[in-house]
Amino acid sequence: MLQTGDTAPDFTLRTESGESFSFHSHLEKDDRFHLLVFFRGEWCPVCNDQLKELEQNSETFKELNTHIIAISTDEEQNLKKMKDRHSLSFPVFSDVDRVAGEPYGVQYHNGKLYDDHGEHGEPALFLVDDQKRVVYFDIQTGPFGRPTAEDLRKTIKYIKKTLR
């Protein structure tokens, strides 16, 4: 099980233009903190609200030298529509095969307990520092209870101030 202080798992996904994106290769060139935002999908109103709020606070994350990367098990074409509709400035990746989510311990709804849009990833956040360490995470098993952009701002600011 992933813990704070562990090296963030690597993953490779395709960009919107079809290019290969390796998280660790990206981190070699980009020494900012990275906020990985795993979300349910384009169909989820709570996810749409979360991503819009992150975009509305993008200047705050820039000031904190933190890059947002959003990842969902939803299909690529759905995510592209959502990204365009909300004018999201950060990358949004499709992880249908769970190559990113599973190593991070993202929870998956399998439809066995209650009916909710079939199988999909649940919300999770991971903050990765400039040394590829996971310094904060929040894993959900349902759509509600996610930290707000303000909660994340405070958390990132605190961690940067106290990080060894």
Buried (B, 14 or more C-beta within 10 A) or exposed (E): EBEEEEEBBBBEBEEBEEEEBEBEEBBEEEEBBBBBBBBBBBEBEBBBEBBBBBBEBBEBBEEBEBBBBBBBBBEBEBBBEBBEEBEBEBBBBBBEEBBBBBEBBBBBBEEEEEEBEEEBBBBBBBBBBBEBBBBBBBBBEEBEEBBEBEEBBEBBBEBBEEEE
